[in-house]
């Protein structure tokens, strides 16, 4: 694993896993860019999972498997010519039937909710797969019922022209070939040629909206690695602010570390927009309160300035939203805004603080923990509640600590999906160490046992547990969590 200096030096446009869903969209470009399509198709062929599906390895997440498997089978049908491709489609179909037959169980095992744009993307893929003859007409089966949900959602978008400033652009491919009237086609692209900094949306654009668009193809080539592409790129802001959020839990940096941190602080400060905040990438017109609040907390922690109006502009009646037109609120967004407001000097009685505390109480599970829509593991956001809420509600944090300790494995680690992971163990260690640092008791030996396990299991690869259109993992952010958990 990287040292802190190596990690700070490596931060640039973002380091992320490739995903089958996005790569399959690039594979469709065979008659537009044969080489790029062939490499993507090869990547798809090499990354089918043992059960015949596509998606995140290790972690099973229903929505991720459905859209990834459909997307891969469609790409293979469009471009695949080998016997191997046909066999992979057959295996994918068997896997998809298994996934949908167990949909009730699959959905219950995905309490963080659907992946980004699932209700719109999945029906579009289903309709195309039916048309290609890959799957039978779904009718009243669960995949068929998604069509009705798409129609309802599409009706709500009626009259709205989606452009690069509207968050739905990230999932522009949901328009398929039947609803392109929703898209402001001439105002979808970012300066870097992408559509929403999303390889899948950009490949859709270059295939169906402006076939062969040079800027779009150049963007896709720049994001391709070993034939595959990530879920979104670049994510230079997202990577920096989250790595620095983790490092902000520490003190006493070495001079070279401090200098590198300051250079990244300059990068974030220069891209901060007063009264608006910041987005996940420099080349992206979309802004959100999660990146904004985490960046503001980092800026304040390291002695920079950031206007509070940028965060308060996301305030709703009972919580803070992440983006416009969102379907459901995020616990993570609200706890990260709480952390930013805390550093800005907001006391416990401030109405915005009380609003978030009430929201946390209402969304807490019976066992004293939370799920978030941007990460599949409850250890992620439950640990952040402890870190950010200590000064505001000790009782709320105590319940979270009790739940964390209750679920520690005999080897000292944590893992929600039946196996221990370095990332989840790091989250829990961060919370426990900060809880103890603030004078609260932790049973003897529990932190030490976890630290020993983590130090022996810190190296990548890591399971994919972050949520976008599919699951993915941002390597440097995970490593910064592990690093700070051990260093605290």
N, C-alpha and C positions, 0 to 999 in steps of 0.2 A: 504494500500500500504506500501511497505517496507520503512524503513528509509535508509539513505545513508550507514550507517554502516552495516545494515542488507543486503543491496544489494551487497556491496563489499564482505561481508562474504559468500554470497550465490553463487557468481560466481565460476563455476567449469568447468564441461564439456558442459554446455549449457542447458538452459531451454526453451523448444519449445513445441508448440501444436502438438498433433498427427494428421496425415493426412490420409484420406480415401484411397488415391492412394497407398501409401506405405504399409499401413496395409493390403490392399487387396492382395498385392504380398505375404506377409507373410502368409495370409490365404490359399494360394495355396499349402502349405507344408504339407498337411494332411497325406500323406503316408510316410513322412519323419520325421516329428515331430508333432504328433497328438495333443498334449496339446497346443503347441504354435499356431498351425493353428486354433484350436477350439476357443481359446481366441480371436484371431484376427477376426475370423468370427463373433463371438458374438459382438465385437466392431463395425464391419461393420453394423450388423443388428440394433444396437442401435443408429447409427449415420446417418441414411438415412434422408435427408432433407424433409420438408413437401411437396415439389412438386414431390418427388420421386427420385430426383437426389442425388448425393454425391458431396462434395466439401466444400469450405469455407462457413461458416455461415455468414449471413448479407450482405457480399459483393458478388455480382454476377460478375464472370469473366469467359468469354466464355471458354477459353482454360482449365482452372482449372476444370470446370464442365464436360467438355467432357472426359478428361482422367480419372478423378476421378470416374465418373459414369460407363464408360466402364470397368475400372479396377475392380470396386466392383461387377458388374454384372458377369464378367468372373469368379471371385473368388467364388461367390455364385453358379454359374453353375457347377464349378469343385467340390466344397466341400459341398454345401448346400443340405440337404436331407429333410428338413421340408417343410410343406405347406407354412409356413411363408416366407421361403427363395424364393419359387417360386413366391409368391405374390410380394415380394420386387423386384424381377427381372422384373415382369410385370410393376410395377410402375416405375422402372428405365427406361424401354424401352419407356414408354409414355413420361417421362421427357426428354429423349435423343432426341426423335422425335421433341419435342417442342423446344429444344435447337438448333437443326440443322435446323429446319424450319425457325427459326429466326436468322440464322447465320450472315446475313448481319448486322442486328441490334446489335447482340452480339459482333461481331468483332469491330464495330465502338465504342462500349462502353468499349473496351479494348485497349486504345491508347498506353499503355506501351508496347504492343507487345505480342508475344507468350510466354508462359511459357518455361522453359528450356527444350530443346530437343523435343518440341511439334511436329514438322514436321516429326520426326522420330518415336517417341513413339506412337502417335495417330494412324498412319496407321498400325503399328504392332498390336495394340489392336483391331482395326477394322477388320483386317484379321482374327484374332483369334475368335472374336465374330461372324463373318460370318461363320467360320468353325464349331463353336459350335451350330449354328442355333439360336443364341440369336437375331441377326438382319438379315435382308434380304441383299442380295448382293447389295452393294451401287452404283456400276456402276458410273454414272456421277453425283450422288448427292455429296454434299460437302465432306462427309466423304470418299467417293470413290475417289474423286479427290486428296485427301491427299496421296493416294498410289503413284501417279505419282510424287508428290513432294519428297516422300521418295526415290523413284528410282533414282531421280536426285541427291539427297543428298548422297545416298549410292555410286553412281558412283564417286562422288568427293572423297569419302573415300577409293576408290579402291587402293590397294597397301599399305595402311596404316594399320599397326597392332596396335590396341588400347591396351595400357598397363596402368599401374597405374599412369604414368607420363603424360598422355594425357587426357585433360579435358573431352573428350567424354566418358571416363570410368564412369563418374557420371551417365550417361544414358545408361549403357551397355545393359539394357534390350531391347533397341531399335533394337538390332540385331535379336531378336526373335529366331526362330529355323531355319531360312533360311539363315542367314548371319553371323553365328558364326565364319566364316573364317576371319572376320574383327578383331576378338578378340585374343589377345595373352593370352590365357586362363591361362597359368602357371605363368603369371606376372601381373595379375589383382589385386590381393589382397594386402591390406595394412597389416602392422604388427598386427593390431587389428582384422584381419580376414574379414574386410569389403571389399567391392568393391566400391571405391570412397567415402567411409564414407556415403554411401546411403543405407538405408534399402531395398528399392525396387530393386536396382541393386544387392545387396547381396542375397536377396531372389531368384532372377532369377538365380544367380550363383549356389546357393545351390539346386535349383530345376532342372535346365536344363544343366548346364555346368559341375559341379562336385557334383552330387546328394549326399546329406547328409554330405557335407564337415563340419567337426566338428568345425573348427575355424569360419566359416561363421555362423553356427547355434549359437555358443556361443556369437558372436557379436550381432546377432538379439535378443537373450534373454536379453542381457545387455541393449539394447535400448528400450525394450518393457515396456510399462507402461499402466496398466489397459487393456491389450490386444492390444492396439494400438501402433504404432511406428511413429516417426517424419519423416520429409522430409530429414533430414541429421543429423548425429550424429557421433562423438561429434562435437561441434563447439566452442571449448574452446578459440581459438584465436579470432574468429569473435565476440563472446560475449564480451570478455575482451576489445578488441580494440574499439568497438563501444560504450560500456558503458563509457570507459575512454575518448573517443572523446567528448561525451556529458559533462562529468565532467570537461574536459579541458576548457570549456567555463566559468567556475567559478574560483574564487580566495578565499583565506583565509579559508583553510580547518582546521578542528579540528585535534589535534595531532593523535588521533586514526584513523581518516579518512586518514590522510597523510601516516601513517604506512601501512595501508591496500593497499592504492594506490601504494606505493613503492613495496610491495610484488608482485602485479600484473605487475608492470613495470619490475621487475626481471624476471618474467615468460615470458613476451614478448621478452625481450632482449636476453634471453638464447635460444630462438627459431628463432631469426632473422638470416637469411643466407645472408652474404655479396654478393652483385651483383645479388641477386635473390629475396630477400625480405621474404615474408611469405605467408602462405595459411590460409584457414579458420579453420583448425584443426591441432593439433600437429601430429596426426597419418595419415597425408595425404600428398602424394607426389606432389599434384597439388598446384601451386602457382598462385596468381592473383594480379593485380595492385590495386584493391579496398582495400583488406585487407592490402596490403603492404603500400599503401599511408596513410590509416587511422592510421595504427600502427606507421608509421614513424612520422606522425604529433604528435601523442601522446608521442612518445619517446622524440622528440625534445621539446615539450611543458613542459614535466616534467624533463628536464635536462639530458636526456640520448643521446647516439650517435646512428646514423643510416646512412649508406652510401647512398648518393644520386644516385649512379649508379644503385641501385636496382629499382628505379622508372624510370630513364631515359631509361632503357633497354626495356620498354614497349612503347616507342615513335614510332609513325607512321608518315606518311607524313603530315596528316591533323588533327590528334588527337592522344590520347593515348588509346591503346587497353586494355581490361581487361585480356583476355587470348588468347592463340594461337587458330587459327581456329574459331574465333568467327564470327557470321553471321552479327552482327551490333554493332556499338560502343555504349557506355553507357555515358550519360550525367553525371551521378553520379560519375563514375570513374574519369572523367576529372575534375570535380569540386573538388573532394577530392585530386587528385594529385596537383591541383592548391594550395590547402590549405597547403599541405606538402612542396611544393616548396616555398611558401611564408615564412614559418617558417625557411626554409633553407637559406633564404636571397636573393632569386631571385627577381630582380626588374621588373617593368612593361614592360620594353623594351626588356627583355630577349626573344629570339625567342620561347622558349617553353611556356612562359607565353602568348605571343601574339597568338600562335597557339591555346591554349585553349580558350582564349577570343574570337577569331574568330569562333571557333567551337560552343561556347555558343550562339553567335549572330545568327549563321546559324540554330541552332536547337531550338531557342526560338519560341514559339507559338505567334500568333498575339496579344494575350492579355497580353503578357509579362511574361509568365510562361513556365515551362518545365515539361516533363514527363521523367521518367527513367525506364530502363528495369528491375530494381530490386525491384521496389515498385510501387503499383498501383495508389497511390495518388500523384498528382502534387505538393501538399503542402510539401511533403518530400524533393524533390530535389530543388524546388524553394526557400525554406527557407535556404538550404545549399548554394545556389548561393549567397544569401545576406550575409551570415556569412563569406564566404571565399573570396568574390570578392570585398568587401568594399574598400580595399586599392588600387584596380586595376581599377575599372570601376564603378563610382558612378551612372552614368546614367543607366547602365544595372540594377543595384540594385534598383534604384528608380522605374523603371517599374515593378519590381517584388513586391516591397512594395505596390505600387498602386493597383496591382492585388489582393494581399492578403487582403488589407483593403476593397476593393470593394466587396469581397466575404465573409466578416464576417457576421454571422447571427445576428439576433436581440438579441439573448440571449448571444452574445459575443463569441460563438464557431465557429469552422469550420468543414466542412465535405463534401467531394467531391461526395459521393454516396447518397446524399439526407437525411442524418442524421448526427448529430454532433458526433465527436469522440474525446476522450481525446488525442490520439496520434497526430492527425492532428492539433488540437488546440495547443498542445505543440510545434510542429514544427513552427507554425506561431508566437507563443509568443517568441520563441527563436530568430527568425529573427527580430521581432519588437523591442524587448528589446535591442538587440545588435545594431540595427540601431539607436535607441535613445541614447544608451550609447556612441555612436560615434559622438554625436552632431547633429543628424538629427531629424527633427520634426515628431511627430506622433500625430494625432488629440486627443484632450483631452478625457480621459475616456475610450478609446478603449482598451488599454492594461489592465487597471484595471478591466473592465467588463469581458474580456477574462480570466484573472487570477482568478476571483471569480468563474466563471463557471468551470474552470479546477480544482480548489481546491475542488469543490463539486462533481466532476465526475471523479476522478483520479483512482479509484479502478478498477481492472480487473473484468470480462474478457474483452478483447479487440478484435475488428474485425481483421480478417486475411487479411493483406494488403501487406506482403512481398512476393516476387516472387522467386520461385525456380522451381521445376518440377510442383508444384502446389502452391497455396497460403498457407501461414503459418504465425504465429506470434511468435517472440522471446521476451518473457515476460520481462526479465530484461533490455533489450535494450530499450523497450518502456517505462518502468518505469523510466529509467535514463533520457529519453527525458522529461518526465513529471516533474520529480524532478528538473532538471536544469531550465526548463522553469519557474517554480514557484520561484526558488531561485535566478535567475539572478537579 
